[in-house]
Amino acid sequence: MSAGVPPSSSPLLAEVTERLSKVEQDELDAVNRFLKKLEMLRLRRSIGQAVDEAYAADLMSNVDESIREFRERHPYR
């Protein structure tokens, strides 16, 4: 299910929306924290896949060398 889908287009989304409209503020805060964690995990998985694909395409082979050169030109103070 993609984001932005109106509740009427999915029975499950409509049910969840209805149930959320009836919860107390502290419960809603807990649901919000859970959804943020879910979003973070999804983002982490996406980043991991992108890094794996970059390694597979040999796009990461010069990263260590580039970092080393950058640090030589811009030493920590």
C-alpha positions as CSV (number, residue, x, y, z in Angstrom):
1,M,0.0,0.0,0.0
2,S,1.5,3.3,-1.0
3,A,1.3,6.5,1.1
4,G,-1.4,8.9,0.4
5,V,-4.1,6.3,-0.4
6,P,-7.5,7.6,0.8
7,P,-9.0,5.4,3.6
8,S,-12.0,4.6,1.4
9,S,-9.8,2.8,-1.1
10,S,-8.7,0.1,1.4
11,P,-10.9,-1.6,3.9
12,L,-8.0,-2.2,6.2
13,L,-6.8,1.4,6.0
14,A,-10.3,2.6,6.7
15,E,-10.5,0.3,9.8
16,V,-7.2,1.4,11.1
17,T,-8.1,5.1,10.5
18,E,-11.4,4.6,12.4
19,R,-9.7,2.9,15.3
20,L,-7.0,5.6,15.5
21,S,-9.6,8.3,15.7
22,K,-10.8,6.7,19.0
23,V,-7.5,6.3,20.9
24,E,-6.3,8.4,23.7
25,Q,-3.4,10.9,23.2
26,D,-0.8,8.7,25.0
27,E,-1.8,5.7,22.9
28,L,-1.6,7.8,19.8
29,D,1.9,8.9,20.8
30,A,2.9,5.3,21.1
31,V,1.4,4.4,17.7
32,N,3.3,7.4,16.2
33,R,6.6,6.2,17.7
34,F,6.0,2.7,16.4
35,L,5.3,4.1,12.9
36,K,8.5,6.2,13.0
37,K,10.5,3.1,13.9
38,L,8.9,1.2,11.1
39,E,9.8,4.0,8.7
40,M,13.4,4.1,10.0
41,L,13.7,0.3,9.5
42,R,12.3,0.6,6.0
43,L,14.8,3.4,5.2
44,R,17.7,1.5,6.7
45,R,16.8,-1.5,4.5
46,S,16.6,0.7,1.4
47,I,20.0,2.3,2.1
48,G,21.5,-1.2,2.7
49,Q,20.2,-2.4,-0.6
50,A,21.5,0.7,-2.4
51,V,25.0,0.2,-0.9
52,D,24.9,-3.5,-1.8
53,E,24.0,-2.6,-5.4
54,A,26.8,0.0,-5.5
55,Y,29.3,-2.5,-4.4
56,A,28.0,-5.0,-6.9
57,A,28.4,-2.4,-9.6
58,D,31.9,-1.6,-8.4
59,L,30.9,1.9,-7.6
60,M,32.4,1.7,-4.1
61,S,35.9,0.6,-5.0
62,N,37.5,4.1,-4.8
63,V,35.7,5.2,-1.6
64,D,38.5,4.4,0.9
65,E,41.0,6.0,-1.3
66,S,38.9,9.1,-1.8
67,I,38.3,9.4,2.0
68,R,42.1,9.1,2.6
69,E,42.9,11.8,0.0
70,F,40.2,14.1,1.4
71,R,41.6,13.7,4.9
72,E,45.1,14.4,3.7
73,R,43.9,17.6,2.1
74,H,41.7,18.6,5.1
75,P,43.3,17.3,8.3
76,Y,41.3,17.4,11.5
77,R,42.3,20.3,13.7
